[in-house]
Amino acid sequence: MEMHQVRYFLAVARHLNFTRAAEEVRVAQPALTRAIQKLEIELQGPLFRRERANTHLTELGKVMLPHLQAAHSAAETARRHAETMRTQNIGSLSLGVSTDAESDGLSKLLLQAASEMPEVEFSIEALPTFEVERRLMAGEFDAALLAPLMEKNERLDLYLVHDDDLVVAFGEPHRFLSQTVVPLEALDGEPLVERIGCPVEDAVAAAMNARGLGRNVRHRCNDLRWMATIVRQGQGCAILPRSRAEFHGLTFKALDGLALSYRTALATVSGRRYSRALGWLIQQVNCEAGSRSAKAFSGRAGR
């Protein structure tokens, strides 16, 4: 039994007229008649008696009517529920954003998404990286913008958004101003402004310690705006991603002698289904990444 047969049967039962029923369901009358005949074969008996202007339900038709009405109602309810779920999947996108993330590229994509999919409702919350990742894993975010990426999490699929060089930012005048690059060794004893909670700082500290270089941290700060002000006033040098130093208008030189970059990626939980809006965003991030692998960090095959 197919649902269009049930729908046609109910239309004829309402009108007791095959012509008007065919008009209601918008099919040719012969097609409606054939569908009713197939239903009668399946139910092993006639459902209607056609006596000129006196078309009426048979006893079998009367018995089947409430059952087929219930089947049609259940199918319509299921369809509406499916449509509601589809709309919900399209209509919202919750993102957690690391406070250390380079978000300019993603913000442009979100604006494009808002233009192309006006029904999408965005929710964006900026938090420390560890908190963003925790809430992503707990299902509180659909996706997250994580940075800096220092270690792989095998439960996450990562899509590269930005890969930044590290630079040494400083106030003027400064002896680094005349140099093309700043080697790591030049930071030996140099007053530094440390970014609190940033794993890049830990990596740089480990590299300096391994080479016997003295790390002279004069100030600590967890906010880039304050860091930029401190550096600009000549109170110490800061090791920052190039894009952040440029954004805050700082003077800087490339950091040399350390194979380390500042990576920002869009993260989703591996195996978790995502909405059409998030699927669009992932596709755009992949396009922006160009020839880079969409799973450069996790090594998993793309979906």
C-alpha positions as CSV (number, residue, x, y, z in Angstrom):
1,M,0.0,0.0,0.0
2,E,1.4,3.4,-1.0
3,M,0.5,6.7,0.6
4,H,-0.7,8.3,-2.6
5,Q,-3.3,5.4,-2.9
6,V,-4.5,6.2,0.7
7,R,-4.7,9.9,-0.2
8,Y,-6.7,9.2,-3.3
9,F,-9.1,6.9,-1.4
10,L,-9.7,9.5,1.3
11,A,-10.4,12.2,-1.4
12,V,-13.0,9.9,-3.1
13,A,-14.5,9.1,0.3
14,R,-15.0,12.8,1.0
15,H,-16.5,13.7,-2.3
16,L,-18.1,10.4,-3.3
17,N,-17.2,11.6,-6.8
18,F,-14.2,10.4,-8.7
19,T,-14.0,13.6,-10.9
20,R,-14.0,16.0,-8.0
21,A,-11.6,13.8,-6.0
22,A,-9.2,13.8,-9.0
23,E,-9.4,17.6,-9.1
24,E,-8.6,17.9,-5.4
25,V,-5.5,15.7,-5.5
26,R,-4.5,17.2,-8.9
27,V,-4.2,14.0,-10.9
28,A,-6.0,12.8,-14.0
29,Q,-9.1,10.8,-13.2
30,P,-7.9,7.6,-14.9
31,A,-4.7,7.7,-12.8
32,L,-6.8,8.1,-9.6
33,T,-9.1,5.3,-10.7
34,R,-6.2,2.9,-11.4
35,A,-4.7,3.7,-7.9
36,I,-8.0,2.9,-6.2
37,Q,-8.2,-0.3,-8.2
38,K,-4.7,-1.4,-7.1
39,L,-5.7,-0.6,-3.5
40,E,-8.8,-2.7,-3.9
41,I,-6.7,-5.6,-5.2
42,E,-4.4,-5.4,-2.2
43,L,-7.3,-5.3,0.2
44,Q,-9.1,-8.0,-1.7
45,G,-12.4,-6.3,-2.2
46,P,-14.2,-3.3,-3.7
47,L,-14.0,-0.1,-1.7
48,F,-16.6,1.9,-3.7
49,R,-19.8,1.2,-5.6
50,R,-20.2,3.5,-8.6
51,E,-23.9,3.8,-9.5
52,R,-24.1,6.8,-11.7
53,A,-24.7,9.7,-9.3
54,N,-24.8,7.4,-6.3
55,T,-21.2,6.5,-5.6
56,H,-20.8,5.2,-2.1
57,L,-18.5,3.2,0.2
58,T,-18.9,-0.5,0.4
59,E,-18.9,-2.3,3.7
60,L,-15.2,-3.0,3.2
61,G,-14.7,0.7,2.4
62,K,-16.5,1.7,5.6
63,V,-14.3,-0.6,7.7
64,M,-11.1,0.6,6.0
65,L,-11.9,4.3,6.2
66,P,-10.9,5.0,9.9
67,H,-7.8,2.9,9.5
68,L,-6.6,4.7,6.3
69,Q,-7.5,8.0,7.9
70,A,-5.2,7.1,10.8
71,A,-2.4,6.0,8.5
72,H,-2.6,9.2,6.5
73,S,-2.6,11.3,9.7
74,A,0.4,9.4,11.1
75,A,2.3,10.0,7.8
76,E,1.5,13.7,7.8
77,T,2.6,14.0,11.5
78,A,5.9,12.2,10.6
79,R,6.4,14.5,7.7
80,R,5.8,17.6,9.8
81,H,8.3,16.4,12.5
82,A,10.9,15.7,9.8
83,E,10.4,19.2,8.4
84,T,10.7,20.7,11.9
85,M,14.0,18.9,12.4
86,R,15.3,20.0,9.0
87,T,14.4,23.6,9.7
88,Q,16.1,23.4,13.1
89,N,19.2,22.0,11.6
90,I,19.4,24.8,9.1
91,G,18.2,27.5,11.4
92,S,21.0,27.8,14.0
93,L,24.7,27.5,14.3
94,S,26.4,27.7,17.7
95,L,30.1,28.5,17.7
96,G,32.7,28.6,20.5
97,V,35.7,30.8,19.7
98,S,39.0,30.7,21.4
99,T,40.0,34.1,22.7
100,D,43.4,33.4,21.1
101,A,42.0,32.6,17.7
102,E,42.6,34.6,14.5
103,S,39.0,35.1,13.6
104,D,39.0,37.6,10.8
105,G,38.8,35.0,8.1
106,L,36.0,33.1,9.7
107,S,34.0,36.3,10.5
108,K,34.0,37.1,6.8
109,L,32.6,33.6,6.0
110,L,29.9,34.0,8.7
111,L,28.8,37.3,7.1
112,Q,28.7,35.5,3.8
113,A,26.7,32.7,5.3
114,A,24.3,35.2,6.9
115,S,23.8,36.7,3.4
116,E,23.3,33.4,1.6
117,M,21.2,31.7,4.3
118,P,19.3,34.5,6.1
119,E,17.3,31.9,8.1
120,V,20.4,30.9,10.0
121,E,20.7,32.1,13.6
122,F,24.3,32.4,14.8
123,S,25.4,32.1,18.4
124,I,29.1,33.0,19.0
125,E,30.8,32.8,22.4
126,A,34.5,33.7,23.0
127,L,36.2,31.7,25.8
128,P,39.6,30.3,26.7
129,T,40.7,27.5,24.4
130,F,40.4,24.7,27.0
131,E,36.8,25.8,27.9
132,V,35.8,26.0,24.2
133,E,37.1,22.5,23.6
134,R,35.4,21.1,26.7
135,R,32.0,22.6,25.7
136,L,32.4,21.4,22.1
137,M,32.9,17.9,23.3
138,A,29.9,18.2,25.6
139,G,27.7,19.1,22.6
140,E,27.1,22.7,23.7
141,F,28.7,24.1,20.5
142,D,28.1,22.8,17.0
143,A,31.7,23.8,16.1
144,A,34.6,25.7,17.5
145,L,37.4,28.0,16.3
146,L,40.4,26.8,18.2
147,A,43.9,28.4,18.5
148,P,46.7,27.9,18.8
149,L,46.8,24.2,17.9
150,M,49.8,22.6,19.5
151,E,48.5,19.0,20.0
152,K,46.2,16.7,18.1
153,N,42.9,15.6,19.6
154,E,41.9,12.4,17.9
155,R,38.2,13.0,18.6
156,L,38.2,16.2,16.6
157,D,38.1,16.9,12.9
158,L,40.1,20.1,12.2
159,Y,39.8,22.4,9.2
160,L,42.6,24.9,8.8
161,V,41.4,28.5,8.8
162,H,44.7,30.3,9.3
163,D,48.4,29.5,9.7
164,D,50.4,32.4,11.1
165,D,54.1,33.0,11.4
166,L,55.4,34.1,14.8
167,V,57.0,37.5,15.2
168,V,58.7,39.5,17.9
169,A,56.7,42.7,18.5
170,F,58.4,45.6,20.3
171,G,58.1,49.4,21.0
172,E,60.2,52.0,19.3
173,P,63.1,52.8,19.5
174,H,64.5,49.3,19.8
175,R,67.7,47.5,18.8
176,F,65.6,44.9,16.8
177,L,64.4,47.6,14.5
178,S,67.6,47.5,12.3
179,Q,67.5,43.7,12.0
180,T,65.8,41.7,9.2
181,V,64.7,38.9,11.6
182,V,65.1,38.3,15.3
183,P,66.9,35.0,16.1
184,L,65.7,33.1,19.2
185,E,69.1,33.7,20.7
186,A,68.5,37.4,20.6
187,L,65.8,37.0,23.2
188,D,68.3,35.8,25.8
189,G,67.7,38.2,28.8
190,E,65.4,40.4,26.7
191,P,62.5,41.8,28.8
192,L,59.3,40.0,27.6
193,V,55.6,40.4,27.9
194,E,54.1,36.9,28.3
195,R,50.7,35.9,27.2
196,I,49.0,34.0,30.1
197,G,47.7,30.6,29.2
198,C,49.1,30.5,25.7
199,P,50.7,27.2,24.8
200,V,53.0,28.9,22.2
201,E,54.6,30.7,25.2
202,D,55.3,27.3,26.8
203,A,56.8,26.0,23.5
204,V,59.1,29.1,23.2
205,A,60.1,28.8,26.8
206,A,61.0,25.2,26.4
207,A,63.1,26.0,23.3
208,M,64.9,28.8,25.1
209,N,65.6,26.6,28.1
210,A,66.9,23.8,25.8
211,R,69.4,26.2,24.3
212,G,70.4,27.6,27.7
213,L,68.8,31.0,27.0
214,G,67.6,33.2,29.9
215,R,63.9,34.0,29.7
216,N,63.2,37.4,31.4
217,V,59.5,37.8,31.8
218,R,58.8,41.3,33.0
219,H,55.0,41.4,32.5
220,R,52.2,38.9,32.0
221,C,48.8,39.5,30.4
222,N,45.9,37.4,29.0
223,D,44.4,40.2,26.8
224,L,46.0,41.2,23.5
225,R,44.8,44.8,23.7
226,W,46.6,45.3,27.0
227,M,49.6,43.4,25.7
228,A,49.8,45.7,22.7
229,T,49.7,48.7,24.9
230,I,52.4,47.4,27.2
231,V,54.6,46.5,24.2
232,R,54.0,49.8,22.4
233,Q,55.1,51.7,25.6
234,G,58.5,49.8,25.4
235,Q,57.9,47.7,28.5
236,G,58.9,44.5,26.8
237,C,58.8,42.4,23.7
238,A,56.0,40.0,22.9
239,I,55.9,36.9,20.7
240,L,52.7,37.0,18.7
241,P,51.2,35.7,15.5
242,R,51.9,38.0,12.6
243,S,48.2,38.8,12.0
244,R,47.7,39.9,15.6
245,A,50.7,42.2,15.6
246,E,49.5,43.8,12.4
247,F,46.0,44.2,13.7
248,H,47.2,46.1,16.7
249,G,49.6,48.2,14.7
250,L,52.7,47.0,16.4
251,T,56.3,47.1,15.1
252,F,57.7,43.6,14.7
253,K,60.2,41.4,13.1
254,A,60.0,37.7,12.1
255,L,61.1,35.3,14.8
256,D,63.9,33.1,13.4
257,G,65.3,29.8,14.5
258,L,62.1,28.2,15.8
259,A,60.0,25.8,13.6
260,L,56.7,26.8,15.1
261,S,53.6,28.5,13.7
262,Y,50.3,29.7,15.1
263,R,47.5,27.6,13.7
264,T,43.8,28.4,13.9
265,A,41.2,25.8,12.8
266,L,37.5,25.2,12.7
267,A,36.8,22.1,14.8
268,T,33.9,19.6,14.9
269,V,33.5,16.4,16.9
270,S,34.4,13.4,14.7
271,G,31.4,11.3,13.7
272,R,28.9,13.8,15.0
273,R,26.2,14.9,12.4
274,Y,26.1,18.5,11.6
275,S,23.6,20.9,10.1
276,R,23.4,22.3,6.6
277,A,24.7,25.6,7.8
278,L,27.8,24.1,9.4
279,G,28.3,21.9,6.3
280,W,28.3,25.0,4.2
281,L,30.8,26.7,6.5
282,I,33.2,23.7,6.4
283,Q,33.0,23.6,2.6
284,Q,33.9,27.3,2.5
285,V,36.8,26.9,4.9
286,N,38.1,24.0,2.7
287,C,37.8,26.2,-0.4
288,E,39.7,29.0,1.4
289,A,42.4,26.5,2.4
290,G,43.0,25.8,-1.3
291,S,45.4,22.9,-1.9
292,R,45.8,22.2,1.8
293,S,44.2,19.0,3.1
294,A,40.9,19.6,4.9
295,K,42.2,17.3,7.7
296,A,45.7,18.5,7.8
297,F,46.0,17.8,11.5
298,S,43.9,14.7,12.1
299,G,44.8,12.9,8.9
300,R,41.3,11.6,8.5
301,A,39.6,11.3,5.2
302,G,37.1,13.9,4.2
303,R,33.4,13.2,4.4
